[in-house]
Amino acid sequence: MQAVRLEDLLGEYTARRRELDLQGAYFLGEINEDEAERFSKALLLMSIAREGDRGRPITVYINSGGGSVGAGLAMMEMMYKAKRDYGVVVNTVVTGYAYSMGAIILQAGDKRSMGEFSTLMLHGGSWVLSGEDEKIFKDYLKLAEHYKTIVCQLFARRTGQHDRKWWQRFIYSGHDKFLTAQECLNHGLVDEIHSPVDPSVQLPAPRSQRMYH
């Protein structure tokens, strides 16, 4: 049996990644500073290759438990820049779950969709701070309020439902809000739900079964 070389696996991964970039597909998982840099570079290359061609959208597939607010906002800024500077379409799709910052990034897509079995989760941000200087806590409190305003304005504008204060009460209620695909559609958080079965395919009628006790 021939041993698999690490170089071959890395080469195969690189080739697959390059092919996905050519097709305009990006898979977003953990949201952190390193991933924000990779995402921005990939999105820039995809946008240059598709400049002005709105018939070839870029699709960002999200399966994420969330992460850094700053990194997530950087990704969104890059999505807006790509659409503004290169005239491309960037769609977002949830495949599984999009929690916290993942649910916020979803809103940057031209068309937002999710699978029927997928879920979103919204909640307030959390901070881990150390130190005794009261000024540190006051500064971070100011930053937290700034992020809260940005997020709630985004949801109000993107969904077309309710105002910023309503979304602030809804999201920052003190506990996690898990939403089904249908609830997301009702709230205007997505534009479309993908059925697990192609509606054009006619499934055979189930056979009648006798129940035995």
C-alpha positions as CSV (number, residue, x, y, z in Angstrom):
1,M,0.0,0.0,0.0
2,Q,1.5,3.4,-1.1
3,A,1.9,5.9,1.7
4,V,0.2,9.2,1.3
5,R,2.6,12.1,1.3
6,L,1.9,15.3,3.1
7,E,3.1,17.3,0.1
8,D,0.5,15.6,-2.1
9,L,-2.3,16.3,0.3
10,L,-1.3,20.0,0.5
11,G,-1.1,20.2,-3.3
12,E,-4.5,18.6,-3.7
13,Y,-6.0,21.0,-1.1
14,T,-4.4,24.0,-2.8
15,A,-5.8,22.9,-6.2
16,R,-9.3,22.5,-4.8
17,R,-9.1,25.9,-3.1
18,R,-8.0,27.5,-6.4
19,E,-10.9,25.9,-8.2
20,L,-13.4,27.1,-5.6
21,D,-12.0,30.6,-6.0
22,L,-12.4,30.4,-9.7
23,Q,-16.0,29.3,-9.3
24,G,-16.6,32.2,-6.8
25,A,-17.2,30.1,-3.7
26,Y,-15.9,30.8,-0.2
27,F,-16.6,28.8,3.0
28,L,-16.7,30.8,6.1
29,G,-16.2,29.1,9.5
30,E,-14.5,30.7,12.5
31,I,-14.5,34.5,12.4
32,N,-11.1,35.9,13.6
33,E,-8.4,38.2,12.4
34,D,-6.5,35.6,10.3
35,E,-9.7,34.4,8.6
36,A,-10.7,38.0,7.9
37,E,-7.4,38.5,6.0
38,R,-7.8,35.3,4.0
39,F,-11.4,36.2,3.2
40,S,-10.6,39.7,2.1
41,K,-7.8,38.5,-0.2
42,A,-9.9,35.8,-1.7
43,L,-12.9,38.1,-2.2
44,L,-10.7,40.7,-3.9
45,L,-9.3,38.2,-6.4
46,M,-12.8,36.8,-7.1
47,S,-14.1,40.4,-7.7
48,I,-11.3,41.3,-10.0
49,A,-12.0,38.2,-12.1
50,R,-15.7,39.1,-12.3
51,E,-15.6,42.9,-12.6
52,G,-18.8,44.2,-14.0
53,D,-20.1,40.6,-14.6
54,R,-23.3,40.4,-12.4
55,G,-24.2,37.1,-14.0
56,R,-21.4,35.3,-12.1
57,P,-22.1,35.9,-8.4
58,I,-19.7,35.2,-5.6
59,T,-21.2,33.0,-2.9
60,V,-20.2,33.0,0.7
61,Y,-21.3,29.8,2.4
62,I,-21.6,30.4,6.2
63,N,-21.3,27.6,8.8
64,S,-20.1,29.5,11.7
65,G,-20.4,29.7,15.5
66,G,-19.4,33.4,15.3
67,G,-16.2,35.1,16.6
68,S,-14.6,38.5,16.7
69,V,-16.9,41.5,16.1
70,G,-14.1,43.5,14.6
71,A,-13.0,40.8,12.2
72,G,-16.6,40.2,11.1
73,L,-17.2,43.9,10.4
74,A,-13.9,43.9,8.4
75,M,-15.3,41.1,6.3
76,M,-18.5,42.9,5.7
77,E,-16.7,46.1,4.7
78,M,-14.8,44.1,2.1
79,M,-18.0,42.6,0.8
80,Y,-19.5,46.1,0.4
81,K,-16.3,47.4,-1.2
82,A,-16.3,44.5,-3.7
83,K,-19.9,45.3,-4.7
84,R,-19.2,49.0,-4.9
85,D,-15.9,49.0,-6.7
86,Y,-16.2,46.0,-9.0
87,G,-20.0,45.8,-9.6
88,V,-20.2,42.1,-8.5
89,V,-23.0,40.3,-6.8
90,V,-22.1,38.7,-3.4
91,N,-24.7,36.2,-2.1
92,T,-24.6,34.7,1.4
93,V,-25.9,31.2,2.2
94,V,-26.2,29.5,5.7
95,T,-25.4,25.8,5.5
96,G,-26.0,24.5,9.0
97,Y,-25.8,27.4,11.4
98,A,-24.8,31.0,11.7
99,Y,-24.5,32.2,15.2
100,S,-23.7,35.7,16.6
101,M,-21.3,37.4,14.2
102,G,-22.0,34.8,11.5
103,A,-25.7,35.9,11.5
104,I,-24.6,39.5,11.1
105,I,-22.3,38.8,8.2
106,L,-25.2,37.0,6.5
107,Q,-26.9,40.3,6.2
108,A,-24.2,41.7,3.8
109,G,-25.3,39.4,1.0
110,D,-27.3,40.7,-2.0
111,K,-29.4,37.6,-1.7
112,R,-29.5,35.9,1.7
113,S,-30.6,32.3,2.0
114,M,-30.4,29.3,4.3
115,G,-31.2,25.6,4.4
116,E,-34.5,24.4,5.8
117,F,-32.6,22.7,8.7
118,S,-30.2,25.6,9.4
119,T,-30.5,27.9,12.4
120,L,-29.4,31.5,13.3
121,M,-28.6,32.7,16.8
122,L,-28.5,36.3,17.9
123,H,-27.3,37.6,21.3
124,G,-25.4,40.4,22.9
125,G,-21.6,40.5,22.7
126,S,-19.3,39.3,25.5
127,W,-16.0,40.8,26.7
128,V,-13.1,39.4,28.7
129,L,-11.1,42.2,30.3
130,S,-8.4,42.3,32.9
131,G,-7.0,45.2,34.8
132,E,-7.8,47.7,37.5
133,D,-8.0,50.9,35.6
134,E,-11.6,52.1,35.6
135,K,-10.9,54.0,32.3
136,I,-10.3,50.6,30.5
137,F,-13.8,49.4,31.4
138,K,-15.4,52.8,30.5
139,D,-13.7,52.7,27.1
140,Y,-14.8,49.2,26.3
141,L,-18.3,50.0,27.4
142,K,-18.3,52.9,24.9
143,L,-17.0,50.5,22.2
144,A,-19.7,47.9,23.1
145,E,-22.4,50.5,22.8
146,H,-21.0,51.6,19.4
147,Y,-21.1,48.0,18.1
148,K,-24.6,47.6,19.5
149,T,-25.8,50.6,17.6
150,I,-24.2,49.5,14.3
151,V,-25.7,46.0,14.6
152,C,-29.2,47.1,15.4
153,Q,-29.2,49.7,12.6
154,L,-28.0,47.1,10.2
155,F,-30.8,44.7,11.1
156,A,-33.4,47.4,10.9
157,R,-32.2,48.6,7.5
158,R,-31.6,45.1,6.0
159,T,-34.8,43.5,7.1
160,G,-37.1,46.4,6.6
161,Q,-38.9,45.4,9.8
162,H,-39.0,47.4,13.0
163,D,-36.6,50.1,14.1
164,R,-33.2,50.1,15.8
165,K,-34.6,50.2,19.3
166,W,-36.8,47.1,18.6
167,W,-33.9,45.1,17.4
168,Q,-31.9,46.3,20.4
169,R,-34.5,44.9,22.7
170,F,-34.8,41.7,20.7
171,I,-31.1,40.9,20.3
172,Y,-29.8,42.2,23.6
173,S,-32.4,40.6,25.8
174,G,-29.8,38.9,28.0
175,H,-30.2,35.4,26.5
176,D,-29.5,33.6,23.2
177,K,-32.2,33.8,20.5
178,F,-32.2,30.7,18.3
179,L,-34.2,31.1,15.2
180,T,-35.4,28.5,12.7
181,A,-35.2,29.1,9.0
182,Q,-38.9,29.9,8.8
183,E,-38.6,32.4,11.7
184,C,-35.7,34.0,10.0
185,L,-37.8,34.4,6.8
186,N,-40.6,35.9,8.9
187,H,-38.3,38.4,10.5
188,G,-36.7,39.4,7.1
189,L,-33.3,38.0,8.1
190,V,-33.2,35.9,4.9
191,D,-34.7,36.2,1.5
192,E,-35.1,32.5,0.7
193,I,-35.2,29.0,2.3
194,H,-33.6,26.1,0.4
195,S,-35.7,23.0,0.6
196,P,-33.8,19.7,1.1
197,V,-35.7,18.2,-1.8
198,D,-35.9,19.7,-5.3
199,P,-39.5,20.7,-5.7
200,S,-39.5,19.8,-9.4
201,V,-38.8,16.1,-8.5
202,Q,-41.9,14.1,-7.9
203,L,-41.5,11.7,-5.1
204,P,-43.4,8.4,-5.1
205,A,-46.5,8.3,-2.8
206,P,-45.8,6.4,0.4
207,R,-47.2,2.9,0.5
208,S,-50.0,2.3,3.0
209,Q,-48.8,0.3,6.0
210,R,-50.7,-1.6,8.6
211,M,-49.8,-0.8,12.2
212,Y,-49.4,-3.7,14.5
213,H,-49.7,-3.4,18.2
